[in-house]
Amino acid sequence: MFIKKINLLIFFIILHLTSGYKSFVADYDKHEFMLDGKPFRYISGEFHYFRVPSIYWRDRLKKIRGLGLNAIQVYIPWNYHNPYEDGYLFDGEYDFVQFIKMAQEEDLFVLLRAGPYICAEWENGGLPWWLSLRNRSIVMRSSDPQYIEYLAKWWKILMEKIKPLLLKNGGPILMVQIENEYGSYFACDKNYLAYLRDETWSALGKDVQLYTTDGINSNMLKCGCVDGVLCTVDFGVRPSFDDVKKLFELQNNFTNGGPKVNSEYYVGWFISWGKRKYTFPSNERVVETLKWIWENGGNVNLYPATGGTSFGFSTGTIYDGTIVSTSYDFNAAISENGDINDKYYQIQKFIGSLKDWKWKPKTGFKNYTRYAYGKVPVRPLKDGIHYLRQICLKDKKPLTFEELHTPYGFIVYRVIVNNLNEISIPGLRDVGYVVVNKKYIGKLDKRNYTIKTNVTKKAFIEIYVENEGRCDYETFVDWKGIIDNNVTIDGKKPNEWESCWIGFNINEYYYSRNNSFNYLKLDGNYKVSGPTVLIGSFDANILADTYVVTKGFHKGIVVINGHNLGRYWNTMGPQETLYIPKSFLRLGTNEVLIFEVEASDNCSSKDDCFIEFVHDPIWKWDSFEIY
């Protein structure tokens, strides 16, 4: 009882330390922040709560505080909380209010990046897919009246949730970022930035410090900064103290004073599918530049402090068509799975050496024990797509993901013709897997969108179209599926289409009657070819984090107990495992579903058709250099 009272007392002391403040402002003459009239600096860490299961929020926050940081910086993805125009999610995994309160309990201030655009290598940069439903000519992130109409509704809801969490109201939020790297966007709409500024001040009060973040480039800062808002920059490892000094001088040219701030100090980088050659800065160089930032009088945010996972279909794509990997480990100080590593200890040592730094590092953290559940047999289902939930509509043309109001994943288009020689889909976004009379004939994409065959009888055509993710960096209307009926079959446009969105949960009816499954025979000659559903199960006597290896499979997704782990793409790499937090598992029987879209090098017989659960992540690099 005595120990419990002591712990409770410590909790209230911490809460008082982070909630007793009332004002936080940028002093443009002294080039520093003022917290209740006293000079203040921060070393913060980026934390994407939407990439870390809520059961681990406190663990990661404790480790971030243990690193010696005194704040976290966090995005709010609009599309995560407002997936449909009139639908909102703020409970459970979506409860960012609870997350921010938890940060305060762990003695951390919060720098809140309200958006509405975030980038973050996140689907559509955090903007909802439905913004363009009424009008595909909408200009997002601009003064376009239609965009402002949607934004105003969301902003009102968001600001109401943020306001009680502000420093002046007893919360941990020091300041609020509007937009993100806006100087990299073509619109350069100062009226839009002014609108965001004024609406935020109107909702929260003009005494709330606002900021922007942009790349360290004059043109970017010119378009990204707005009067009355602190303009900050982002950059990674640099060659010298003087180079860092010059970058902060460039920031100063656009702020006319104020604190020096690097809002995204890149301690690593994200991984893209197919990029097997990577060069990362050494931990020593990461710490060296961090030291130079500090010695230049800078405030800094480690991007990120903790890695995470883009579960489901939440990864974005880059403007050049590159697709971001499922893992968002980022080579951070705290790994995707929560492990602390050598980078963590080196940063911690540097922060611990700072004089007069009140937020001393903490020790005693242990990495979680993961469990290898071993090999799990999986078996392909005959006509497996029919075991899955589908939402279908018939029309004279193929319907897009947006027109079906099913924004992510896969759609299967069905049409029947009397004979078939050629399919051409210039309007394909992004990849199509073509099946004719139950036989897979090949893959199409937006560059290679024509396929030839020779079917002299009635042809039942199924085209499985994969949405690989909307662009997260360059914002544009990025519809998915077969766009504008831009498809011909033997030079003609069929007018009787069925468009079906695919949900990746087996109907419970079949799980309650196992003999209802119609499995394909693995007789030594079978080959997985084209879109295929495989299922399996395993028993768990203990619950622990794990990784799944899909060796031999080419490209697809893995679903565990209804939880979509995200994309695997073994033919591209370099990621070869998918992370599974223990909260996705259950004691007893665990159900596994694989949707493979291309092929498998295995699965000709029962003995070689399996996946495997292992302790640690596996990456396969052609080269991995440290400089």
C-alpha positions in Angstrom: 0.0 0.0 0.0 2.9 2.4 0.8 4.5 1.7 -2.6 1.2 2.4 -4.3 0.8 5.7 -2.6 4.4 6.7 -3.5 3.7 5.8 -7.2 0.5 7.8 -7.1 2.3 10.8 -5.6 5.0 10.6 -8.4 2.2 10.5 -11.0 0.6 13.6 -9.7 4.0 15.4 -9.5 4.7 14.6 -13.2 1.2 15.7 -14.1 1.7 18.9 -12.3 5.0 19.5 -14.0 3.5 19.2 -17.5 0.2 20.8 -16.8 1.1 23.8 -14.5 2.3 25.9 -17.4 0.1 28.5 -19.1 2.0 30.0 -22.0 4.3 29.0 -24.8 5.5 31.4 -27.4 8.3 32.0 -29.9 10.5 35.0 -29.0 11.6 36.4 -32.3 14.2 38.8 -30.8 15.9 36.3 -28.5 15.6 33.4 -31.1 14.2 31.1 -28.5 10.9 29.7 -27.1 9.5 31.0 -23.8 7.6 28.7 -21.5 5.8 30.8 -18.9 8.3 33.6 -19.6 11.4 31.4 -19.2 13.7 30.1 -22.0 12.8 26.6 -23.2 14.2 24.2 -25.7 13.0 20.8 -26.8 14.4 17.6 -28.2 11.3 15.7 -29.3 10.6 12.4 -31.1 8.1 11.7 -33.9 5.5 9.0 -32.9 2.8 7.8 -35.2 0.2 6.3 -32.9 -1.7 5.1 -36.0 1.2 2.8 -36.8 1.6 1.3 -33.3 -1.0 -0.9 -31.6 -2.6 1.0 -28.6 -1.4 -1.8 -26.2 2.1 -0.5 -26.9 1.5 3.3 -26.8 2.7 3.6 -23.2 5.7 1.3 -23.7 6.9 3.4 -26.6 6.2 6.7 -24.7 8.2 5.4 -21.7 11.1 4.5 -24.0 11.0 7.9 -25.7 11.1 9.6 -22.4 13.9 7.2 -21.3 15.9 8.4 -24.3 16.0 11.8 -22.6 13.4 13.5 -24.8 11.0 16.0 -23.4 8.3 16.0 -26.1 6.8 14.0 -28.9 5.6 15.3 -32.2 2.6 13.6 -33.7 0.5 13.8 -36.9 -3.3 13.5 -37.0 -4.3 11.7 -40.3 -7.7 13.0 -41.4 -8.5 9.9 -43.4 -7.7 7.6 -40.4 -10.4 9.3 -38.3 -12.9 10.3 -41.1 -12.9 7.3 -43.5 -16.3 8.2 -44.9 -17.8 11.7 -45.3 -20.2 11.3 -42.4 -18.2 8.6 -40.5 -15.8 9.3 -37.6 -13.5 7.1 -35.6 -12.1 8.3 -32.3 -12.3 5.2 -30.0 -9.8 2.4 -29.3 -7.0 2.4 -31.7 -8.2 5.8 -33.0 -8.3 7.5 -29.6 -5.6 10.2 -30.1 -7.0 12.2 -27.1 -6.1 9.3 -24.8 -2.8 8.9 -26.5 -1.9 12.6 -25.9 -3.1 12.3 -22.2 -0.8 9.3 -21.9 2.1 11.3 -23.2 1.5 13.9 -20.5 1.4 11.2 -17.9 4.9 10.1 -19.1 6.3 13.6 -18.6 6.3 14.5 -22.3 5.1 17.7 -24.0 3.3 17.4 -27.4 3.9 19.1 -30.7 0.7 18.5 -32.6 0.7 18.3 -36.4 -2.9 18.9 -37.2 -2.7 18.6 -41.0 -5.0 18.5 -42.8 -2.3 17.0 -45.1 0.5 15.0 -43.4 2.5 13.1 -46.1 4.1 10.6 -43.6 4.3 8.0 -46.5 0.6 7.4 -45.6 -2.2 6.7 -48.0 -3.1 9.9 -49.9 -1.0 11.9 -47.5 -3.7 11.6 -44.9 -6.4 13.2 -47.0 -9.7 11.3 -47.3 -10.3 9.5 -50.6 -13.9 10.8 -50.8 -12.9 14.5 -51.2 -13.2 14.2 -55.0 -16.5 12.2 -55.1 -18.6 15.2 -56.1 -16.1 16.9 -58.3 -12.9 15.3 -59.7 -11.6 18.7 -60.6 -11.3 19.7 -56.9 -8.0 21.2 -56.0 -7.1 19.9 -52.6 -4.9 21.9 -50.2 -6.1 25.1 -51.7 -8.8 27.8 -51.5 -11.0 25.7 -53.7 -14.5 26.3 -52.1 -15.4 22.6 -52.3 -12.2 21.6 -50.5 -12.8 24.4 -47.9 -16.3 23.1 -47.3 -15.0 19.6 -46.4 -12.1 21.0 -44.4 -14.2 23.4 -42.4 -16.4 20.6 -41.1 -13.4 18.4 -40.2 -11.4 21.3 -38.7 -14.3 22.2 -36.3 -14.5 18.6 -35.0 -10.7 18.3 -34.7 -10.2 21.6 -32.9 -12.9 20.8 -30.4 -10.9 17.7 -29.4 -7.5 19.5 -29.4 -8.6 22.5 -27.3 -8.8 20.8 -23.9 -5.4 19.4 -24.5 -3.6 22.7 -24.9 -1.0 23.8 -22.5 -3.1 26.8 -21.3 -6.0 24.3 -20.5 -3.8 22.0 -18.5 -2.8 19.7 -21.3 0.7 18.9 -22.8 0.3 20.5 -26.3 2.9 23.3 -26.7 2.1 24.3 -30.3 0.1 23.2 -33.4 1.4 22.7 -36.9 -0.8 23.7 -39.8 -0.3 21.9 -43.2 2.9 20.1 -43.9 5.7 20.8 -46.4 3.3 23.0 -48.3 6.2 24.6 -50.1 6.7 21.4 -52.0 3.1 21.6 -53.4 2.4 23.3 -56.7 -0.6 25.4 -55.5 1.5 27.8 -53.4 -1.9 29.3 -52.2 -1.1 31.9 -49.4 -4.9 32.5 -49.0 -5.3 28.8 -48.1 -2.5 29.0 -45.5 -4.0 32.2 -44.1 -7.4 30.5 -43.9 -5.9 27.6 -41.9 -4.1 30.0 -39.6 -7.1 32.1 -38.9 -9.5 29.2 -38.4 -7.1 27.5 -36.0 -6.6 30.7 -34.0 -10.4 31.3 -34.0 -10.9 27.8 -32.6 -8.0 27.6 -30.1 -7.1 31.2 -29.4 -4.6 33.6 -30.9 -2.3 32.9 -27.9 -1.6 29.4 -29.3 1.7 29.1 -31.0 1.4 27.8 -34.6 4.1 26.5 -36.9 4.8 25.1 -40.3 7.4 22.7 -41.6 9.2 22.8 -45.0 12.2 21.5 -46.8 15.4 23.5 -46.5 15.0 25.3 -49.8 14.3 28.9 -50.6 11.4 28.1 -53.0 9.9 25.7 -50.5 10.1 28.2 -47.7 8.7 31.0 -49.8 5.5 29.0 -50.5 5.3 27.2 -47.2 5.6 30.1 -44.7 2.7 32.4 -43.8 2.7 35.6 -41.7 2.3 35.2 -38.0 3.2 31.5 -38.0 6.6 30.1 -37.0 8.3 28.7 -40.1 10.4 25.6 -39.3 12.5 23.4 -41.5 13.5 19.7 -41.9 16.8 18.1 -42.9 18.9 15.0 -42.1 22.6 14.3 -41.4 24.9 17.1 -42.6 28.7 17.3 -43.2 29.6 20.0 -40.7 28.7 22.4 -37.9 28.9 25.3 -40.4 26.5 23.6 -42.8 23.9 23.2 -40.1 24.5 26.9 -39.2 23.8 27.9 -42.8 20.6 26.0 -42.9 19.3 27.7 -39.8 20.4 31.0 -41.3 18.2 30.2 -44.3 15.3 29.5 -41.9 15.9 32.8 -40.2 15.7 34.7 -43.5 12.1 33.6 -43.7 11.1 33.9 -40.0 12.9 37.2 -39.3 14.1 35.8 -36.1 12.6 33.3 -33.7 13.8 29.9 -32.5 15.9 27.6 -34.7 13.9 24.4 -35.4 14.4 21.2 -37.3 11.0 19.6 -37.2 12.1 16.5 -39.0 15.6 15.4 -38.3 15.9 12.2 -40.3 17.6 9.5 -38.2 17.0 7.0 -41.0 14.7 6.6 -44.0 11.7 4.7 -45.2 12.0 1.6 -47.4 10.3 1.2 -50.7 9.5 -2.1 -52.5 12.1 -3.1 -55.0 14.8 -0.8 -53.6 17.3 -3.4 -52.4 20.3 -1.0 -52.3 20.3 1.3 -49.4 22.8 3.7 -47.8 22.2 4.9 -44.3 24.2 7.3 -42.1 26.0 5.6 -39.2 24.7 6.1 -35.7 27.8 8.1 -35.0 27.0 10.6 -37.8 23.3 10.8 -36.6 24.6 11.8 -33.2 27.2 14.1 -34.6 24.6 16.2 -36.6 22.3 16.1 -33.6 25.1 17.6 -31.6 25.7 20.4 -34.2 22.0 21.2 -34.2 22.1 21.6 -30.4 25.3 23.7 -30.4 23.7 26.0 -33.0 21.0 26.7 -30.5 18.4 24.6 -32.3 15.3 22.7 -31.2 15.0 19.3 -32.9 12.5 16.5 -33.5 13.9 13.0 -34.2 12.1 11.6 -37.2 11.0 9.2 -36.1 11.8 8.3 -32.5 9.9 5.0 -32.9 9.2 2.9 -36.0 5.8 1.4 -36.7 3.8 -0.6 -39.3 1.5 0.5 -42.1 -1.1 -2.2 -41.5 -3.8 -3.0 -44.0 -3.9 -0.8 -47.1 -2.5 2.3 -45.4 0.8 2.7 -47.2 1.2 5.5 -49.7 3.0 5.7 -53.0 5.6 8.2 -54.1 5.1 10.5 -57.1 7.4 8.3 -59.2 5.2 5.3 -58.6 7.4 3.8 -55.9 5.3 2.0 -53.3 6.3 2.3 -49.6 6.9 -1.0 -47.8 4.6 -2.3 -45.0 7.2 -1.9 -42.3 7.9 1.7 -41.3 10.8 0.8 -39.1 12.8 3.7 -40.6 16.0 2.5 -38.9 14.7 4.5 -35.8 16.1 4.4 -32.3 13.1 2.3 -31.3 12.4 -0.4 -33.9 9.1 -1.3 -35.5 8.6 -4.0 -32.8 9.6 -1.8 -29.9 13.2 -3.0 -29.5 15.7 -0.4 -28.5 19.0 -0.6 -30.3 22.5 0.9 -30.6 21.2 4.1 -32.1 19.0 4.5 -29.0 21.9 4.1 -26.7 24.1 6.5 -28.6 21.5 9.2 -28.7 20.7 8.6 -25.1 24.4 9.0 -24.1 24.6 12.3 -26.0 21.5 13.7 -24.4 22.7 12.5 -21.0 25.8 14.6 -21.5 24.0 17.9 -21.9 24.4 20.4 -19.1 21.3 21.8 -17.4 19.0 19.4 -19.3 16.2 18.6 -16.9 14.9 15.6 -18.7 17.6 13.1 -17.9 17.6 9.7 -19.7 16.3 6.7 -17.9 17.5 3.1 -18.0 16.2 -0.4 -17.3 14.2 -0.9 -20.4 14.0 -4.4 -21.8 13.0 -5.6 -25.3 9.9 -7.8 -25.5 10.3 -11.6 -26.0 8.8 -12.7 -29.2 7.7 -16.2 -30.1 8.2 -18.4 -33.1 5.0 -20.3 -33.6 6.7 -22.3 -36.4 5.5 -23.6 -39.7 1.7 -23.5 -40.4 0.3 -25.4 -43.4 -2.0 -23.4 -45.7 -4.2 -24.8 -48.5 -5.6 -23.1 -51.6 -9.4 -23.0 -52.0 -11.1 -23.8 -55.2 -12.9 -20.6 -56.3 -11.6 -19.1 -53.1 -13.0 -15.6 -53.9 -16.5 -16.9 -53.3 -15.8 -17.6 -49.7 -15.0 -13.9 -49.1 -17.3 -11.0 -48.5 -18.1 -9.1 -51.7 -19.9 -5.8 -52.4 -21.1 -5.9 -56.0 -22.9 -3.6 -58.4 -23.9 -4.1 -62.0 -23.6 -1.3 -64.5 -22.9 -0.5 -68.1 -19.3 0.3 -67.3 -16.8 -0.9 -64.7 -17.1 1.1 -61.5 -14.0 2.6 -59.8 -13.2 2.1 -56.1 -14.6 5.5 -55.5 -17.8 4.9 -57.3 -18.3 1.7 -55.3 -17.5 3.6 -52.1 -14.9 1.0 -51.3 -11.7 2.9 -51.2 -8.9 0.3 -50.6 -7.7 -3.1 -51.5 -9.1 -5.0 -54.5 -12.0 -5.0 -56.9 -12.8 -7.8 -59.3 -14.5 -6.8 -62.6 -16.6 -9.5 -64.3 -17.8 -9.5 -67.9 -18.8 -12.1 -70.5 -18.0 -12.0 -74.2 -18.4 -14.5 -77.0 -14.8 -14.8 -77.9 -11.6 -13.1 -76.9 -8.3 -12.0 -78.5 -7.2 -8.8 -76.7 -7.9 -6.9 -73.6 -6.7 -3.3 -73.3 -7.1 -1.1 -70.2 -5.4 2.3 -70.6 -7.5 3.5 -67.6 -6.1 0.9 -65.2 -5.0 2.1 -61.8 -2.9 0.3 -60.6 -2.5 -3.4 -61.4 -4.8 -5.9 -63.0 -4.6 -9.7 -62.8 -6.6 -11.3 -65.6 -8.5 -14.6 -65.4 -10.4 -16.0 -68.3 -12.6 -19.1 -67.8 -10.9 -19.7 -64.4 -7.4 -19.7 -66.0 -4.9 -16.9 -65.1 -3.5 -15.4 -68.3 -1.4 -12.5 -67.1 -0.9 -9.2 -65.4 -1.5 -5.6 -66.6 -0.5 -2.2 -65.2 -0.8 1.4 -66.2 2.3 1.2 -68.5 1.7 -2.3 -69.9 -2.1 -2.3 -70.2 -2.7 -4.7 -73.1 -2.8 -8.5 -73.1 -3.4 -10.9 -76.0 -5.0 -14.4 -75.9 -7.0 -16.7 -78.1 -10.3 -17.8 -76.8 -12.7 -19.0 -79.5 -15.7 -19.7 -77.3 -17.6 -17.8 -74.7 -15.2 -16.1 -72.3 -16.0 -15.4 -68.7 -13.5 -12.6 -67.8 -12.4 -11.6 -64.3 -10.0 -8.7 -63.8 -8.7 -8.4 -60.3 -7.6 -4.8 -59.9 -5.2 -3.9 -57.0 -5.1 -0.4 -55.5 -1.5 -0.1 -54.6 -2.1 3.1 -52.6 -2.8 6.8 -53.4 0.1 9.2 -53.7 1.3 10.6 -50.4 3.7 13.3 -51.5 2.4 15.1 -54.6 -1.3 15.7 -53.9 -3.7 15.0 -56.8 -7.0 13.3 -57.5 -5.8 9.7 -57.6 -8.8 7.5 -58.5 -8.4 3.8 -58.6 -9.8 0.9 -60.6 -10.7 1.1 -64.2 -11.1 4.8 -64.8 -13.6 6.5 -67.1 -14.6 3.2 -68.8 -11.3 3.3 -70.5 -11.2 -0.4 -71.4 -11.8 -2.3 -74.7 -12.1 -6.0 -75.4 -11.3 -6.8 -79.0 -11.6 -3.1 -79.7 -15.2 -2.9 -78.3 -16.6 -1.6 -75.1 -18.9 -4.2 -73.3 -21.9 -2.7 -71.6 -22.7 -5.3 -69.0 -20.2 -5.2 -66.1 -20.2 -6.5 -62.6 -17.8 -4.7 -60.2 -17.2 -6.3 -56.8 -15.1 -5.1 -53.9 -13.4 -7.9 -52.0 -13.4 -8.1 -48.2 -10.8 -10.4 -46.7 -12.8 -12.2 -44.0 -14.0 -15.7 -44.5 -17.7 -16.0 -43.9 -18.2 -17.4 -40.4 -20.6 -19.9 -41.9 -17.6 -21.8 -43.5 -15.6 -21.7 -40.3 -18.4 -23.3 -38.4 -18.6 -26.1 -41.0 -15.1 -26.9 -42.0 -16.3 -29.6 -44.5 -17.9 -26.8 -46.5 -14.4 -25.7 -47.8 -13.6 -27.0 -51.2 -9.8 -27.3 -51.3 -7.7 -27.7 -54.4 -5.7 -31.0 -54.6 -2.0 -30.6 -54.0 -0.9 -33.7 -55.9 2.6 -32.6 -56.7 1.6 -31.0 -60.0 -0.5 -28.1 -58.8 0.8 -24.5 -59.1 -0.5 -21.3 -57.6 -1.2 -19.1 -60.6 -3.0 -15.8 -60.4 -5.4 -14.6 -57.6 -5.7 -17.4 -55.1 -7.1 -17.6 -51.6 -5.3 -19.9 -49.1 -6.3 -20.6 -45.5 -4.8 -22.3 -42.5 -4.8 -22.2 -38.7 -2.5 -22.7 -35.7 -2.9 -23.0 -32.0 -1.3 -20.5 -29.6 -0.8 -21.4 -25.9 1.0 -18.1 -25.2 0.5 -14.7 -26.7 3.6 -12.8 -28.0 4.6 -10.7 -30.9 5.9 -12.6 -33.9 6.8 -12.3 -37.6 5.4 -14.2 -40.5 7.6 -15.4 -43.4 5.8 -16.0 -46.7 8.7 -17.6 -48.5 7.9 -18.8 -52.0 4.9 -16.6 -52.4 5.2 -13.6 -54.7 2.8 -10.8 -53.8 -0.3 -10.5 -51.7 -1.6 -9.9 -48.2 -1.8 -11.9 -45.0 -4.8 -11.7 -42.7 -4.7 -13.1 -39.1 -8.0 -13.4 -37.2 -9.4 -10.6 -39.4 -6.4 -8.3 -39.0 -4.8 -7.3 -42.3 -1.0 -7.3 -41.7 -0.4 -5.5 -44.9 1.4 -6.3 -48.2 4.2 -8.8 -48.7 6.1 -8.6 -52.0 8.8 -11.1 -52.0 9.7 -10.8 -55.7 10.6 -7.2 -55.1 11.8 -7.1 -51.5 13.7 -6.2 -49.4 11.1 -6.8 -46.7 10.6 -10.5 -46.2 8.6 -10.7 -43.0 5.4 -9.0 -41.7 5.1 -7.9 -38.1 2.3 -9.3 -35.9 1.6 -7.7 -32.5 0.3 -10.1 -29.9 -3.0 -8.1 -29.8 -3.8 -9.6 -33.2 -3.5 -13.2 -31.8 -5.7 -15.1 -29.4 -5.3 -18.1 -27.2 -6.4 -21.3 -28.9 -7.1 -21.4 -32.6 -5.8 -18.6 -34.9 -7.2 -18.3 -38.4 -4.8 -17.4 -41.3 -5.8 -16.2 -44.7 -3.5 -15.4 -47.6 -4.5 -13.7 -50.8 -1.8 -14.3 -53.3 -2.2 -12.4 -56.6 0.7 -13.7 -58.8 2.2 -17.1 -58.0 4.0 -19.3 -55.5 7.2 -21.2 -56.0 5.9 -23.8 -53.5 2.5 -25.3 -52.8 2.7 -28.1 -55.4 2.1 -30.5 -52.5 0.9 -30.4 -48.9 4.4 -30.7 -47.5 5.7 -27.5 -49.1 2.7 -25.3 -48.9 3.1 -23.3 -45.6 4.1 -20.1 -44.0 6.3 -19.8 -41.0 6.2 -17.6 -37.8 9.6 -16.5 -36.6 11.2 -14.4 -33.8 12.9 -11.6 -35.8 12.4 -9.6 -39.0 14.2 -10.6 -42.2 15.4 -8.2 -44.8 17.2 -9.2 -48.0 19.5 -6.5 -49.4 21.6 -6.4 -52.5 23.7 -3.9 -50.6 23.4 -2.1 -47.3 26.0 0.6 -46.8 26.7 2.7 -43.7 28.5 6.0 -44.3 
